[in-house]
Amino acid sequence: MNTSCKNSEEYILLKLENLSKADEILVESIVKELGEWSKPIDVAKYFNRGKRSIYELIENEEVIARRMGNGLRIYSKSLILVLERV
């Protein structure tokens, strides 16, 4: 991780600013399908993965997530950074 970044969220946001054109198109597609913020269960269904796999991404701070109401929501744009592993 880049030492100038104070935490993983800043690092993720920095990476999102420098996406390739192809990745930007994929991000648009993901956001169109899931919305700007998405439930872990919806992400799991979208990528055909188990819910536990998605929660591991959150726990490992590989995606941006926030508690909203009684549940967690994932910043859908951050999923592009883990797309190859999901």
C-alpha positions in Angstrom: 0.0 0.0 0.0 1.2 3.5 -0.8 2.7 5.0 2.4 1.4 8.5 1.6 -2.2 7.2 2.0 -3.4 7.3 5.6 -5.8 4.4 5.3 -7.2 1.8 2.9 -10.2 3.9 2.0 -8.0 6.8 0.8 -6.0 4.3 -1.1 -9.1 2.9 -2.8 -10.4 6.3 -3.7 -7.0 7.2 -5.2 -7.0 4.0 -7.3 -10.5 4.8 -8.5 -9.4 8.2 -9.8 -6.9 6.5 -12.1 -9.0 3.8 -13.8 -8.5 2.8 -17.4 -11.2 3.5 -19.9 -12.2 -0.2 -19.9 -12.5 -0.2 -16.1 -14.5 2.9 -16.2 -17.0 1.2 -18.5 -17.2 -1.8 -16.2 -17.7 0.5 -13.2 -20.6 2.2 -15.0 -22.1 -1.2 -15.7 -21.8 -2.3 -12.0 -23.3 0.9 -10.7 -26.1 0.7 -13.2 -27.0 -2.8 -12.0 -26.4 -2.5 -8.3 -26.7 1.3 -7.6 -24.1 3.6 -6.0 -24.3 1.7 -2.7 -25.2 -2.0 -2.6 -26.1 -4.7 -0.1 -23.5 -7.5 0.3 -26.1 -10.0 -0.6 -26.8 -8.2 -3.9 -23.1 -8.1 -4.7 -22.8 -11.8 -4.0 -25.7 -12.5 -6.3 -24.3 -10.2 -9.0 -20.9 -11.9 -9.0 -22.3 -15.4 -8.3 -20.3 -15.7 -5.1 -21.1 -16.6 -1.5 -22.1 -13.9 0.9 -19.1 -14.8 3.1 -16.7 -14.0 0.3 -18.2 -10.5 0.1 -18.0 -10.0 3.8 -14.3 -11.0 3.7 -13.7 -8.2 1.2 -15.3 -5.8 3.7 -13.4 -7.2 6.7 -10.1 -7.0 4.8 -10.9 -3.4 3.8 -10.5 -4.2 0.1 -13.7 -2.4 -0.7 -15.4 0.7 0.8 -18.3 -0.1 3.1 -20.5 1.8 5.4 -23.1 0.9 8.0 -26.4 2.3 6.8 -29.4 1.7 9.0 -29.2 -1.9 10.3 -27.0 -3.2 7.5 -23.8 -2.7 5.5 -23.6 -1.1 2.1 -20.7 -1.4 -0.3 -19.6 1.5 -2.4 -20.2 -0.2 -5.8 -17.4 1.6 -7.6 -14.8 0.1 -5.3 -15.8 -3.4 -6.5 -13.8 -2.8 -9.7 -10.6 -3.1 -7.7 -11.4 -6.7 -6.6 -13.2 -7.8 -9.8 -10.6 -10.4 -10.8 -10.8 -12.1 -7.4 -14.6 -12.0 -7.0 
